[in-house]
């Protein structure tokens, strides 16, 4: 999946404008990254 989708070690907006990181992980309210700014780096253990 990583080869097809890619992997980002930062918060980015997906094609619908939702904050996402890693291999398409949607950031939801119970995630530690919830509310983080787009472009914020994510630790590799969270991806």
Helices and strands as residue ranges (DSSP letters): H 2-5, E 8-13, E 19-22, E 25-26, G 44-46
